[in-house]
Structures are given as C-alpha cells and as structure tokens.
Amino acid sequence: MKKARLLIAGIGNELLMDDGIGVLAARQLAAAPPAETTVVEIGTDFLSAVSYMESHEIVLAIDAMDAQGPPGTLYEGTLDEIDPIQGNVSLHELGLKAMLNFIEPPKRPRIYVLGIQPGQIAYGMELSSLLQEKLPFVVSAARVIADRLLQRI
C-alpha cells in the first residue's frame, strides 16, 4: 500500500502556556491544510499517533523547543539535526524519538521538526503575548516547510 505523503503533527501541552504552540498551529493549519498533507493534533499522546506516523512518508512535527535562544526563535531540521541542538530539554522530542521504536523500520517516516523557543512554560491555557504574536509566523513557516518537503519526496 502506498503511503500518504506528509503528516503535519502539532505537539505540546496546551495546559502549559507556550508548550501548546504546536497544537495551536496544527489547529490553524487543519482549517485550511496544505495540499497533500494530513494535519493532526498529537498533543502529548504519542502512542495514539503511531498509526498516523507509520502511514506517512514524512512527518513535520511542530513543537515548543528550548534551545536557549530568545523567545520566539524558530528552529528547523531533521530530528537527528535538532536533537543535539536542544540536548535532552524537551520531553516531546524524547517522546517523538521513543515513539519511532513502536514503528517497524520499513514503516518509519522521516521526521522533520519546526521548533519554537518558548517564552513561558507555566500552568495556563494561553500563549505568552510574544508567542501569540508569533503564531501566524509559525503557521506560515510550517506551510513553507511542508511545500519544500513535498518537493523532495
């Protein structure tokens, strides 16, 4: 069976302010998804996402990522490129990598990450004002990256 092309996965915890930016970005993208993509809100439920992951050639994961830069900074790269930048800071990246162990090697997708430096991680359901301003840029960047990734497949 031929795999679908591109999965855009919003990762994060909406109860922890800026950590929810990936989920919020996915929600906006799902309202008008890029061509040839599937958009899902994974949140922190990685095991439920396994079937989505293994049925796509490539995954664009959007998540808050602490790489010690200024809040609102965007980072992008493959999972292997991003991992050394942030070390073991984000539980989501660890979850994403660990989730790949539940997918047989021939079914594993290539993972690309769009990370956003959070400004505030604390209990709360609203993004910080800075990341609220950055959300449209995150959505736009995801569209550009998705288009670029689809051209490579």
KOLDRENPA-425510 format. One line per 5 residues: number of its first residue (from 1); their letters; for each residue x, y, z of N, C-alpha, C. Coordinates in nm, 2 decimals, always signed. Layout:
# residues N
NUM	A	X/Y/Z/X/Y/Z/X/Y/Z; ...
END
This chain:
# residues 153
1	MKKAR	+0.08/-0.12/+0.00/+0.00/+0.00/+0.00/+0.09/+0.13/+0.00; +0.06/+0.22/-0.08/+0.13/+0.34/-0.09/+0.10/+0.43/+0.03; +0.21/+0.49/+0.08/+0.19/+0.58/+0.20/+0.14/+0.71/+0.15; +0.07/+0.78/+0.24/+0.04/+0.92/+0.22/+0.17/+1.00/+0.23; +0.16/+1.12/+0.18/+0.29/+1.19/+0.16/+0.34/+1.26/+0.29
6	LLIAG	+0.26/+1.36/+0.35/+0.32/+1.44/+0.45/+0.21/+1.45/+0.57; +0.26/+1.43/+0.69/+0.18/+1.45/+0.81/+0.24/+1.57/+0.88; +0.15/+1.66/+0.91/+0.19/+1.77/+1.00/+0.13/+1.74/+1.14; +0.22/+1.73/+1.24/+0.18/+1.69/+1.37/+0.20/+1.80/+1.47; +0.10/+1.85/+1.54/+0.11/+1.95/+1.64/+0.14/+1.88/+1.77
11	IGNEL	+0.25/+1.91/+1.83/+0.29/+1.85/+1.96/+0.29/+1.95/+2.07; +0.26/+1.91/+2.19/+0.27/+2.00/+2.31/+0.16/+1.98/+2.40; +0.16/+2.06/+2.51/+0.07/+2.05/+2.62/+0.00/+2.19/+2.63; -0.12/+2.20/+2.59/-0.20/+2.33/+2.60/-0.22/+2.38/+2.74; -0.20/+2.30/+2.84/-0.21/+2.34/+2.98/-0.09/+2.41/+3.03
16	LMDDG	+0.02/+2.41/+2.95/+0.15/+2.47/+2.99/+0.19/+2.59/+2.90; +0.09/+2.68/+2.88/+0.12/+2.80/+2.81/+0.19/+2.78/+2.67; +0.31/+2.83/+2.66/+0.38/+2.83/+2.53/+0.41/+2.68/+2.48; +0.40/+2.59/+2.57/+0.42/+2.45/+2.53/+0.31/+2.40/+2.43; +0.20/+2.47/+2.43/+0.09/+2.43/+2.34/+0.09/+2.49/+2.21
21	IGVLA	+0.20/+2.56/+2.17/+0.20/+2.63/+2.04/+0.19/+2.53/+1.92; +0.25/+2.41/+1.93/+0.24/+2.32/+1.82/+0.10/+2.27/+1.80; +0.03/+2.25/+1.90/-0.11/+2.21/+1.89/-0.20/+2.32/+1.83; -0.17/+2.44/+1.88/-0.25/+2.56/+1.82/-0.22/+2.58/+1.68; -0.09/+2.57/+1.64/-0.05/+2.58/+1.50/-0.12/+2.47/+1.41
26	ARQLA	-0.12/+2.35/+1.46/-0.19/+2.24/+1.39/-0.33/+2.27/+1.37; -0.40/+2.32/+1.47/-0.54/+2.35/+1.47/-0.57/+2.46/+1.35; -0.48/+2.56/+1.34/-0.50/+2.66/+1.24/-0.47/+2.60/+1.10; -0.37/+2.51/+1.09/-0.34/+2.45/+0.96/-0.45/+2.36/+0.92; -0.51/+2.29/+1.01/-0.62/+2.19/+0.98/-0.74/+2.26/+0.92
31	AAPPA	-0.76/+2.39/+0.95/-0.87/+2.47/+0.90/-0.85/+2.49/+0.75; -0.73/+2.49/+0.70/-0.70/+2.50/+0.56/-0.57/+2.43/+0.53; -0.57/+2.30/+0.53/-0.45/+2.22/+0.52/-0.38/+2.24/+0.39; -0.24/+2.24/+0.39/-0.17/+2.24/+0.27/-0.20/+2.12/+0.18; -0.19/+2.14/+0.05/-0.22/+2.02/-0.04/-0.13/+1.90/+0.00
36	ETTVV	-0.19/+1.79/-0.02/-0.12/+1.66/+0.00/-0.07/+1.64/+0.14; -0.13/+1.70/+0.24/-0.10/+1.68/+0.38/-0.21/+1.63/+0.46; -0.18/+1.57/+0.57/-0.27/+1.54/+0.68/-0.23/+1.61/+0.80; -0.32/+1.68/+0.87/-0.28/+1.76/+0.99/-0.35/+1.70/+1.11; -0.27/+1.67/+1.21/-0.33/+1.61/+1.34/-0.27/+1.69/+1.46
41	EIGTD	-0.35/+1.69/+1.56/-0.31/+1.75/+1.69/-0.27/+1.62/+1.78; -0.14/+1.60/+1.80/-0.10/+1.49/+1.88/-0.10/+1.53/+2.02; -0.07/+1.65/+2.06/-0.05/+1.69/+2.19/+0.06/+1.62/+2.26; +0.03/+1.54/+2.36/+0.13/+1.46/+2.43/+0.10/+1.31/+2.41; +0.00/+1.27/+2.33/-0.04/+1.13/+2.32/+0.03/+1.07/+2.20
46	FLSAV	+0.16/+1.04/+2.22/+0.24/+0.98/+2.11/+0.20/+0.84/+2.07; +0.15/+0.76/+2.16/+0.12/+0.62/+2.12/+0.00/+0.62/+2.03; -0.10/+0.71/+2.05/-0.21/+0.72/+1.96/-0.18/+0.77/+1.82; -0.06/+0.83/+1.81/-0.02/+0.89/+1.68/+0.06/+0.79/+1.60; +0.09/+0.67/+1.65/+0.18/+0.58/+1.58/+0.11/+0.54/+1.44
51	SYMES	-0.01/+0.51/+1.44/-0.08/+0.48/+1.31/-0.07/+0.59/+1.21; -0.08/+0.71/+1.25/-0.07/+0.83/+1.16/+0.08/+0.83/+1.11; +0.17/+0.82/+1.20/+0.31/+0.83/+1.16/+0.35/+0.72/+1.06; +0.31/+0.59/+1.09/+0.36/+0.49/+1.00/+0.29/+0.49/+0.87; +0.18/+0.56/+0.85/+0.11/+0.57/+0.72/+0.16/+0.69/+0.64
56	HEIVL	+0.26/+0.76/+0.68/+0.31/+0.88/+0.60/+0.46/+0.86/+0.57; +0.50/+0.92/+0.46/+0.64/+0.91/+0.42/+0.73/+1.01/+0.51; +0.67/+1.12/+0.54/+0.75/+1.22/+0.62/+0.65/+1.29/+0.71; +0.71/+1.33/+0.83/+0.63/+1.40/+0.93/+0.70/+1.53/+0.96; +0.62/+1.64/+0.96/+0.66/+1.77/+1.01/+0.60/+1.79/+1.15
61	AIDAM	+0.69/+1.78/+1.25/+0.64/+1.80/+1.39/+0.66/+1.94/+1.43; +0.56/+2.01/+1.48/+0.57/+2.14/+1.53/+0.56/+2.14/+1.68; +0.65/+2.20/+1.75/+0.66/+2.19/+1.90/+0.74/+2.31/+1.96; +0.71/+2.34/+2.08/+0.80/+2.43/+2.16/+0.93/+2.36/+2.18; +1.04/+2.43/+2.17/+1.17/+2.37/+2.18/+1.27/+2.46/+2.25
66	DAQGP	+1.32/+2.42/+2.36/+1.41/+2.50/+2.44/+1.56/+2.48/+2.39; +1.60/+2.57/+2.31/+1.74/+2.56/+2.26/+1.82/+2.68/+2.31; +1.77/+2.74/+2.42/+1.84/+2.85/+2.49/+1.85/+2.98/+2.41; +1.76/+3.00/+2.30/+1.76/+3.12/+2.22/+1.66/+3.22/+2.27; +1.65/+3.33/+2.21/+1.55/+3.43/+2.25/+1.41/+3.37/+2.23
71	PGTLY	+1.31/+3.40/+2.32/+1.18/+3.35/+2.30/+1.12/+3.39/+2.16; +1.06/+3.30/+2.09/+1.00/+3.32/+1.96/+1.09/+3.28/+1.85; +1.22/+3.24/+1.88/+1.31/+3.20/+1.77/+1.26/+3.07/+1.71; +1.26/+3.05/+1.58/+1.22/+2.93/+1.51/+1.34/+2.85/+1.48; +1.33/+2.72/+1.50/+1.44/+2.63/+1.46/+1.38/+2.52/+1.37
76	EGTLD	+1.46/+2.47/+1.28/+1.41/+2.37/+1.19/+1.52/+2.27/+1.15; +1.48/+2.15/+1.13/+1.57/+2.05/+1.08/+1.52/+1.91/+1.11; +1.60/+1.81/+1.07/+1.56/+1.67/+1.09/+1.56/+1.65/+1.24; +1.50/+1.54/+1.28/+1.50/+1.51/+1.42/+1.64/+1.48/+1.47; +1.73/+1.42/+1.39/+1.87/+1.40/+1.43/+1.95/+1.53/+1.43
81	EIDPI	+1.91/+1.63/+1.35/+1.98/+1.76/+1.35/+1.94/+1.84/+1.47; +1.81/+1.83/+1.50/+1.76/+1.91/+1.61/+1.80/+1.86/+1.75; +1.80/+1.73/+1.76/+1.83/+1.67/+1.89/+1.96/+1.72/+1.96; +2.07/+1.73/+1.89/+2.19/+1.78/+1.95/+2.18/+1.93/+1.99; +2.10/+2.01/+1.92/+2.09/+2.15/+1.95/+2.03/+2.17/+2.08
86	QGNVS	+1.92/+2.09/+2.11/+1.85/+2.11/+2.24/+1.89/+2.01/+2.34; +1.96/+1.92/+2.31/+2.00/+1.82/+2.41/+1.88/+1.74/+2.46; +1.87/+1.72/+2.59/+1.75/+1.65/+2.64/+1.66/+1.74/+2.72; +1.63/+1.85/+2.66/+1.54/+1.95/+2.72/+1.40/+1.92/+2.71; +1.35/+1.89/+2.59/+1.21/+1.87/+2.56/+1.17/+1.73/+2.57
91	LHELG	+1.07/+1.70/+2.66/+1.02/+1.57/+2.67/+0.95/+1.53/+2.55; +0.90/+1.62/+2.47/+0.83/+1.59/+2.35/+0.92/+1.53/+2.24; +1.04/+1.59/+2.23/+1.13/+1.53/+2.13/+1.17/+1.39/+2.17; +1.19/+1.37/+2.30/+1.22/+1.24/+2.35/+1.11/+1.14/+2.32; +0.98/+1.19/+2.34/+0.87/+1.11/+2.31/+0.86/+1.08/+2.17
96	LKAML	+0.89/+1.17/+2.08/+0.88/+1.15/+1.94/+0.99/+1.05/+1.90; +1.11/+1.06/+1.95/+1.21/+0.96/+1.91/+1.17/+0.82/+1.97; +1.13/+0.82/+2.09/+1.09/+0.69/+2.15/+0.97/+0.63/+2.08; +0.88/+0.71/+2.03/+0.77/+0.66/+1.96/+0.81/+0.58/+1.83; +0.92/+0.62/+1.77/+0.97/+0.55/+1.65/+1.00/+0.41/+1.68
101	NFIEP	+1.03/+0.37/+1.80/+1.06/+0.23/+1.84/+0.93/+0.15/+1.82; +0.81/+0.21/+1.82/+0.69/+0.13/+1.81/+0.65/+0.11/+1.66; +0.74/+0.16/+1.57/+0.71/+0.15/+1.43/+0.82/+0.07/+1.36; +0.78/-0.04/+1.29/+0.88/-0.12/+1.23/+0.96/-0.04/+1.13; +1.09/-0.07/+1.13/+1.19/+0.02/+1.05/+1.14/+0.05/+0.90
106	PKRPR	+1.08/-0.05/+0.83/+1.04/-0.01/+0.69/+0.92/+0.08/+0.69; +0.85/+0.10/+0.80/+0.73/+0.18/+0.80/+0.76/+0.32/+0.87; +0.89/+0.34/+0.92/+0.92/+0.46/+0.99/+0.93/+0.58/+0.89; +0.86/+0.69/+0.92/+0.87/+0.81/+0.84/+1.00/+0.88/+0.87; +1.03/+0.97/+0.78/+1.14/+1.07/+0.81/+1.07/+1.18/+0.89
111	IYVLG	+1.14/+1.23/+0.99/+1.09/+1.33/+1.08/+1.16/+1.46/+1.06; +1.08/+1.56/+1.04/+1.14/+1.70/+1.03/+1.07/+1.78/+1.14; +1.15/+1.87/+1.21/+1.09/+1.94/+1.32/+1.10/+2.09/+1.30; +0.98/+2.16/+1.33/+0.98/+2.30/+1.34/+0.96/+2.33/+1.49; +1.07/+2.39/+1.55/+1.07/+2.42/+1.69/+1.06/+2.57/+1.71
116	IQPGQ	+0.99/+2.60/+1.82/+0.97/+2.74/+1.86/+1.02/+2.76/+2.00; +1.11/+2.85/+2.02/+1.16/+2.88/+2.16/+1.05/+2.94/+2.24; +1.01/+2.87/+2.35/+0.90/+2.93/+2.43/+0.95/+3.05/+2.51; +0.86/+3.13/+2.55/+0.89/+3.24/+2.64/+0.85/+3.21/+2.78; +0.74/+3.13/+2.79/+0.69/+3.10/+2.93/+0.63/+2.96/+2.93
121	IAYGM	+0.68/+2.87/+3.02/+0.62/+2.74/+3.04/+0.57/+2.74/+3.18; +0.45/+2.75/+3.20/+0.39/+2.75/+3.34/+0.24/+2.71/+3.32; +0.17/+2.68/+3.43/+0.03/+2.64/+3.41/-0.05/+2.76/+3.36; -0.12/+2.73/+3.26/-0.21/+2.83/+3.19/-0.24/+2.79/+3.05; -0.36/+2.83/+3.01/-0.41/+2.78/+2.88/-0.39/+2.89/+2.77
126	ELSSL	-0.32/+3.00/+2.79/-0.30/+3.10/+2.69/-0.15/+3.10/+2.66; -0.12/+3.13/+2.53/+0.02/+3.15/+2.50/+0.07/+3.28/+2.56; +0.20/+3.30/+2.58/+0.25/+3.43/+2.62/+0.22/+3.53/+2.51; +0.22/+3.65/+2.54/+0.18/+3.75/+2.44/+0.28/+3.75/+2.32; +0.41/+3.72/+2.35/+0.51/+3.71/+2.24/+0.48/+3.59/+2.15
131	LQEKL	+0.45/+3.48/+2.20/+0.42/+3.36/+2.12/+0.28/+3.37/+2.05; +0.19/+3.44/+2.11/+0.06/+3.47/+2.05/+0.09/+3.55/+1.92; +0.18/+3.65/+1.93/+0.22/+3.73/+1.81/+0.29/+3.64/+1.71; +0.37/+3.55/+1.75/+0.45/+3.46/+1.66/+0.37/+3.35/+1.60; +0.25/+3.32/+1.65/+0.17/+3.20/+1.60/+0.15/+3.21/+1.45
136	PFVVS	+0.11/+3.33/+1.39/+0.09/+3.33/+1.25/+0.22/+3.30/+1.17; +0.33/+3.34/+1.22/+0.46/+3.32/+1.16/+0.49/+3.17/+1.16; +0.46/+3.10/+1.27/+0.48/+2.96/+1.29/+0.40/+2.88/+1.18; +0.27/+2.92/+1.17/+0.18/+2.86/+1.07/+0.23/+2.88/+0.93; +0.27/+3.00/+0.90/+0.33/+3.03/+0.77/+0.46/+2.96/+0.74
141	AARVI	+0.55/+2.95/+0.84/+0.67/+2.87/+0.83/+0.64/+2.72/+0.80; +0.54/+2.67/+0.87/+0.50/+2.53/+0.85/+0.45/+2.51/+0.71; +0.38/+2.60/+0.65/+0.33/+2.59/+0.51/+0.45/+2.59/+0.42; +0.55/+2.68/+0.44/+0.66/+2.69/+0.35/+0.75/+2.56/+0.36; +0.77/+2.51/+0.48/+0.85/+2.39/+0.50/+0.77/+2.27/+0.44
146	ADRLL	+0.64/+2.26/+0.46/+0.56/+2.15/+0.40/+0.58/+2.15/+0.25; +0.57/+2.26/+0.19/+0.58/+2.27/+0.05/+0.72/+2.22/+0.00; +0.83/+2.27/+0.08/+0.96/+2.23/+0.05/+0.98/+2.08/+0.06; +0.93/+2.02/+0.17/+0.94/+1.88/+0.20/+0.87/+1.80/+0.09; +0.75/+1.84/+0.05/+0.68/+1.77/-0.06/+0.75/+1.77/-0.19
151	QRI	+0.83/+1.88/-0.22/+0.90/+1.88/-0.34/+1.02/+1.78/-0.34; +1.06/+1.74/-0.22/+1.18/+1.65/-0.21/+1.13/+1.50/-0.21; +1.00/+1.48/-0.18/+0.96/+1.34/-0.18/+0.95/+1.28/-0.32
END
